[in-house]
Amino acid sequence: MREIEVAVAADARLDGAEALIEAVCAAEGLRLTLKGTLKAYPGCVHWHYKLGKEAGTLEITLWAAKRRIWFKVNAGRHGGWIEGMIERLKMKIEVILI
């Protein structure tokens, strides 16, 4: 498993971060397959995204209470498209939040 942190400025407003993440994912053609929360991170928003019929699942978590956003790639859910997608999404999100 690998986690990739998104840079969040200390003064960044996160009240629109959930909609921002969903918008940049939609703009990249990702399909939402799960949206929920994680017991380990109370109050977080956690998504699973897929790209068409490609293998792999991209996980994204927003934990506003701790000012964290990160991508997670599990070994059993990796696909060839995920690394490049993380780079693009990370840049788009960081441009607004830093």
matplotlib code that plots the C-alpha trace (Angstrom):
import matplotlib.pyplot as plt

x = [0.0, 1.2, -0.2, 0.4, -0.3, -1.8, -0.3, -2.8, -1.9, -2.3, -4.8, -6.7, -10.4, -11.5, -15.3, -15.4, -12.8, -15.3, -16.9, -13.5, -12.2, -15.4, -15.2, -11.6, -12.2, -15.2, -13.2, -10.6, -13.4, -13.3, -16.3, -17.3, -17.9, -18.0, -18.3, -18.4, -16.2, -13.5, -13.8, -10.1, -10.6, -13.9, -15.7, -13.6, -15.0, -13.5, -14.0, -13.2, -12.8, -12.3, -11.4, -13.7, -13.2, -9.5, -8.2, -7.5, -9.2, -8.0, -8.8, -9.0, -9.6, -10.4, -10.1, -10.9, -10.7, -7.0, -6.5, -5.4, -6.1, -4.4, -4.5, -4.1, -3.1, -3.5, -1.3, -4.3, -6.1, -3.3, -3.8, -1.5, -3.5, -3.4, 0.1, -0.4, -3.9, -2.6, -0.1, -2.8, -5.4, -2.8, -1.7, -5.2, -6.2, -3.0, -3.3, -6.5, -5.5, -1.9]
y = [0.0, 3.5, 6.9, 10.1, 13.3, 16.4, 19.7, 21.8, 25.4, 26.3, 29.0, 27.0, 26.8, 23.2, 23.8, 23.3, 20.6, 17.7, 19.3, 20.2, 16.6, 15.3, 17.9, 17.2, 13.5, 13.8, 16.1, 13.3, 10.8, 8.9, 6.9, 7.0, 3.5, 4.2, 7.3, 6.9, 7.4, 5.4, 4.4, 5.2, 8.8, 10.1, 12.6, 12.0, 11.6, 8.6, 7.8, 4.9, 5.8, 3.7, 4.5, 2.9, -0.8, -0.6, -2.6, -0.8, 1.4, 4.9, 5.8, 9.4, 10.6, 14.1, 14.5, 18.2, 18.0, 17.2, 19.2, 16.2, 14.9, 11.8, 9.2, 5.5, 2.7, -0.8, -3.5, -5.6, -2.7, -1.2, -0.4, 1.1, 4.3, 5.2, 6.7, 9.3, 10.0, 10.8, 13.2, 15.1, 15.2, 16.2, 19.1, 20.3, 20.1, 21.7, 24.7, 25.6, 24.7, 26.0]
z = [0.0, -0.8, 0.3, -1.6, 0.3, -1.2, -0.1, 1.8, 2.7, 6.4, 5.4, 2.7, 3.1, 2.9, 3.0, -0.8, -1.0, -1.3, -4.4, -5.8, -5.6, -7.2, -10.0, -10.9, -10.9, -13.1, -15.5, -15.8, -16.8, -13.5, -12.4, -8.7, -7.4, -3.6, -1.4, 2.4, 5.4, 7.2, 10.8, 11.4, 10.3, 11.9, 9.8, 6.7, 3.1, 1.3, -2.4, -4.8, -8.4, -11.5, -15.1, -17.6, -17.6, -16.7, -13.8, -10.6, -8.1, -7.0, -3.4, -2.2, 1.4, 2.6, 6.4, 6.8, 10.6, 10.3, 7.1, 5.1, 1.6, 0.3, -2.4, -1.5, -3.9, -2.5, -4.1, -5.0, -6.6, -8.8, -12.5, -15.1, -15.3, -11.6, -11.3, -14.1, -12.8, -9.3, -10.7, -12.7, -9.9, -7.3, -9.4, -10.0, -6.4, -5.1, -7.5, -5.6, -2.1, -1.8]

ax = plt.figure().add_subplot(projection="3d")
ax.plot(x, y, z, "-o")
ax.set_aspect("equal")
plt.show()
